[in-house]
Amino acid sequence: MTPKTELFGRIEDYCLNLLDAKEKQEFENELAHNEELQQEVKLHKDIQDAVLELDVLALKGSLEKIQKENPVNYSENGTFALLEDLNEIQELKEELTFEELIDSFDSLPKVHAYQHGKTVNENIHRFYEEQNGADAGEFENELDGIELEDFEGLEEAILETDILNLRDTLKQVAKSVEPQFSVEEIDSYLNGELGDDILAEFEAELEKNQDLQFEVNLHAELEDAICEDDIMNLRNEMKNIIQSETSWNVSERTIEDFIDGMLEEDLLAEFNAELKENTDLMAELALREQINNAIGETDIQNLRAMLGRARKESERKEVKSIVMPQFDLKSTRFWRNSVAMIIILIGLLGALQMNMNTAQQTYTKYFETPSWAAERSVSDVNVNDNLQEARLMFAQSNYENTIQILDKVPENKDSFVKHFYTALSYQNLNKFDKAIDEYTKVIDHGNNLFIEEAEWYKSLCYLKLNQKQDAKNELMAVIERKGYYEKDAKAIIRKLKYSPE
Amino acid sequence: MISYTDAQILKGILRHDNLILQYIYKQYYYKVNYFIKKNQGSEDDASDIFQEAIIVIYRKLKENDLIFEKSSFQGYLFSVCRLLWLKQLEKRRIEKERLNDSLPYQEDVYDDNLIELVEKNEKYGLYQKHFKTLSSDCQKLLQMFFEKVPLKEIARIMGYKTEKYAKTRKFKCKELLIKRIKQDTEFKKILEDDT
C-alpha cells in the first residue's frame, strides 16, 4: 500500500506535469482503474486552478483592504450610501425616468443603488441581508454568553435517533394515506371532465381502492344533499314552528274554562288525557293558576291600594313646618323610625310601579299607526282618486282631512279599506268610540286582509276606554287567529290579569 | 279545533303548508315528547326526532311510497319517531330492552325501505347541517354548481372576474365542507353503522 504522503506527492507531480514518460504511463494506467485516485486527482486539479486565479485573489485582497480602511455604515433601511446622492434628483421628482438617471453623474452605480433602494423591502433582499456576515457575527456574539450545557436535554434529544426516525416514518405514513386524488380531480371525474389518460388511471384505481370509492360516494351524496332545497326549507319551517308555537292542542279559552271548572264532560276528559302527558300544558296550567292565586290575594291588593292613597294624600298635604325637628342620632328610636320609613317608601315605590302598568300605559306601548296598505284589498283601489288623496293625507298624519276625504268614497265591496283607515284616523284623534264602530264594519265584512289588524286596534281602543272585558274578548280573537299580533295579545292579557280592576 | 283527515295532512306536508304543520305539531308532539323523556331523552331530543320524522315522511311522500293500509298518519308518525329514537339509543349505547313504549306504534311500518330511508335521511341531514355552516357565498356557489348553472353565469352572479376563479373557489368550499363532515363524530358513527 502506498503511504498517503507519497501518494499526494505523485498526484501533485502528475498535476504539475513533473513525471517522466514511464512514471506518467504507470500513473495513468492506475488512474483509469482506481476511482478513489480519480477523485483525489480532480480535487488536486481544482485546488490548483483556484490557486492559480491570481487576479481574482488580488482583487479579493484589495477589496478586503478597502473594506477595512472604509468601514461601511449601513443605513437603517439597508440601502447603500451611494443612494444618498440621489436626494437632489428625488426632490425634483418622485419617480425618476431611466434617462434622468443615465444623464446624471456616476449614473450606472446610481441605477443599481436606485433599484436597490426600490427593492429594499422585498423578501429576497431581506434574505440576502440575513446572509450578511455582520448579522451572522452578531448572532454568534449573542450565543457567546450561552453555554450549550444550559439547554438541558438538548444533547440527549439530538441523540434520540430512534425517535427522529419514527417521526420521519410517521410523516411518510401520513403522506401515503392522504387521498391520492384531490377534490378537484374527484369532482372532474363525477362531472365527466377528466382527460382520457387520467380517466383510465382514475377508474383503475377506483376499482381496487376502497378509500377512493368512499370519497367518490361522499362527493356524489353531498351533491344530492345540497340540492335538496325543499328538505332544508321544510326542516327550517318545522324548527320555526317548534320554537314559536305552543305545543298543546287546546285553546287558551279551554285552559281558562278548565281552571274555572267550566269544561263540559267530553272536553274535560280530552283535556285531562292531554294534560297527563303534555308537560308544556302542565307548566302553562300551573302558571295560570299561580297568576289567579296572585290576583286572589285581595288583602295584598287592598294594602297596595291603601299605600297608593296614602302617597297621593301625602303629596297633597302642605309642609306645615319648615323647621326640621332635632334628631338624636344615637337614639334607637330614631333608627327604628327611619328603617320603618324606608320600608314604607319602598312599598310606595312598588305601588307606583304597579300603577305604571295600567291599561293606559299598555295602550301607549302597543299602539303604533301602521302605514297605508290599500293594496291588500281585492280589487284595484289605487285608481280611486279619493283613496289616493286620503292616502296622502294619512301619510302626512292629517287625520281630520283623511276622514273627510274617505267619507266621499262610495260604499262598495271593498269599503273595508275606507273603514279601516277611517277607524285608524279616529283612533289617532283619540275618538275611540267612533274608531270602534269603523273597525267593527271591517270585521263584520268577514273576508278581507284587514280583519286581524282591525281586531287588534279595536282591542287597543277598548283598553284606552278602560273597558277591559271587551278588550280581553277582542284580544282572545286575535290570539285565536295565531297571526302577527298573537304574542302581543297574550302579553296584554297577562298584564290585564295582574292590573287592578 | 279544526281536525284534518290523513289525506289533507299528507298533502299539507307535501306543500309545506304552515297551518297543517302547526296542526301536526299541536296534535302529536306532546306524545312524542313524553315518550322520549320517559326513555332518557331531553326536550331537544324530542324536537329533533319529531322534526326528522316529518322529514322522513316527506321523503316517503316525494317517492310516492306512502300508502296507509293498516295504519293511520298518527300511527305512522309515532312509528317513525320510535324508530328514530331507537337508533339514537343504539348510538348512545343505551339499552333498548327497557323501553317505556308509551307511543302506539305499528310493527309492519318497519320495512327495509323505511330503514334505508331513515339512514339516508340521517346522512343527508348531517351533510346539510354542515352545508349550512359554510359562508353564504360558499353555499350559493356550491348550490349553483350542483344545479348545473353555467360557469360563466356563476362567475357573473358571484362577481368573480374569471370562470377559473369561480371553479377554484368552488373546490375550496367543497374541500372545507368535506373536512367538516369527516371531522364530525356523528359522521364517524354513521360510518360505523354502515360497516
Contacts between the chains, C-beta under 8 A, distances in Angstrom:
chain1	res1	chain2	res2	distance
A	182	B	171	7.8
A	183	B	171	5.2
A	183	B	174	5.4
A	183	B	175	4.8
A	183	B	178	6.7
A	184	B	171	4.9
A	187	B	170	8.0
A	187	B	171	6.8
A	187	B	174	6.9
A	218	B	178	6.7
A	218	B	181	7.4
A	219	B	174	7.8
A	219	B	178	7.7
A	221	B	123	6.8
A	221	B	124	7.1
A	221	B	127	6.7
A	222	B	127	5.5
A	222	B	131	7.9
A	222	B	174	7.5
A	222	B	177	6.8
A	222	B	178	7.2
A	222	B	181	7.7
A	223	B	146	4.9
A	224	B	124	7.2
A	225	B	123	7.8
A	225	B	124	4.3
A	225	B	127	3.9
A	225	B	128	5.4
A	225	B	131	7.0
A	226	B	127	7.2
A	226	B	128	7.3
A	226	B	131	5.4
A	226	B	142	5.7
A	226	B	143	5.9
A	226	B	146	5.3
A	227	B	143	7.4
A	227	B	146	5.1
A	227	B	147	6.5
A	228	B	124	6.6
A	228	B	128	6.8
A	229	B	143	7.8
A	230	B	16	7.6
A	230	B	58	7.8
A	230	B	62	7.9
A	231	B	55	6.0
A	231	B	58	7.0
A	231	B	59	7.3
A	231	B	124	7.3
A	231	B	128	7.1
A	232	B	128	5.6
A	232	B	132	7.5
A	233	B	16	6.5
A	234	B	13	7.9
A	234	B	16	5.4
A	234	B	54	7.2
A	234	B	55	6.2
A	234	B	58	5.7
A	235	B	51	6.3
A	235	B	55	6.0
A	235	B	125	7.7
A	235	B	128	7.6
A	237	B	16	5.7
A	237	B	18	6.8
A	237	B	21	6.2
A	238	B	21	6.4
A	238	B	25	7.8
A	238	B	50	7.7
A	238	B	51	4.4
A	238	B	54	5.7
A	238	B	55	7.6
A	239	B	51	6.5
A	241	B	18	7.4
A	241	B	21	5.5
A	241	B	22	5.6
A	241	B	25	5.2
A	242	B	25	6.6
A	242	B	29	7.6
A	242	B	47	4.8
A	242	B	50	7.3
A	242	B	51	6.7
A	245	B	22	5.8
A	245	B	25	5.9
A	245	B	26	6.9
A	246	B	26	7.5
A	247	B	25	6.6
A	247	B	26	6.6
A	247	B	29	4.9
A	247	B	30	5.5
A	247	B	33	7.0
A	248	B	26	6.8
A	248	B	30	6.8
A	249	B	1	6.7
A	249	B	26	4.6
A	249	B	27	5.4
A	249	B	30	7.3
A	250	B	1	7.7
A	251	B	1	6.9
A	274	B	30	6.7
A	277	B	30	5.7
A	277	B	31	6.0
A	277	B	34	4.1
A	277	B	102	7.5
A	278	B	30	3.7
A	278	B	33	7.6
A	278	B	34	7.2
A	279	B	30	7.5
A	279	B	33	6.8
A	279	B	34	7.1
A	279	B	37	7.2
A	280	B	30	6.7
A	280	B	33	7.7
A	281	B	30	7.0
A	482	B	22	7.4
